[in-house]
Amino acid sequence: MKAILKLIVSLTIICVAAAVSLSFVHQVTLKPIAYQKRMEKVRALKLVLPAYDNQPEKNVLKVQGENGKALEVNLAKKGGKLIAVAFRVVSHKGYGGNIDILMGVDITGKITGIEILSMSETPGLGARIEEPAFKKQFVGKTLENTKWAVKKDGGDIDQITGATISPRAVTGAVHRGLELFKKKILPALKTKGASQ
């Protein structure tokens, strides 16, 4: 009986020590992790937006997005005037799962850039959606000047050889993003006076 009690006390002490250690490590790493996430977002915003002189990661407008969910729209300004916005869209149709995309759109509805934030596509095939050549083809596209499908399906977007599912997923998500911009974001900007 004494041996079992000794074992219980020893295990309790070890568990408490481990819990305290994990809690300490968690507290110590919170700020560096938050800083890294902020820097990743700043980097992605710089890639999808035209040159701005404000802090779009802090200048945010919340609008109702797809399925009634809140959507965070980052506002890029130059000389105090709104020039573009950036927001996330997600495709649930990727070959390896969800594809999370940050897209930049100027106030006329023209894409200024897209960046793949996360995805699980096949390396060497679908993962090539992260390559600059693929992403660059979306710049300058609008709802009106583009057939929103990959070329294999009669559209204007170049697919990737051997991997059509991933480019289709990105194309569909970006197209939905432009529709969201037109139907929800632009009216919210005008209502809130943010488009000035």
Helices and strands as residue ranges (DSSP letters): H 2-48, E 60-64, G 66-68, E 70-78, E 81-94, E 97-106, E 111-118, G 126-130, H 132-136, G 151-153, H 165-180, I 181-185, H 186-192
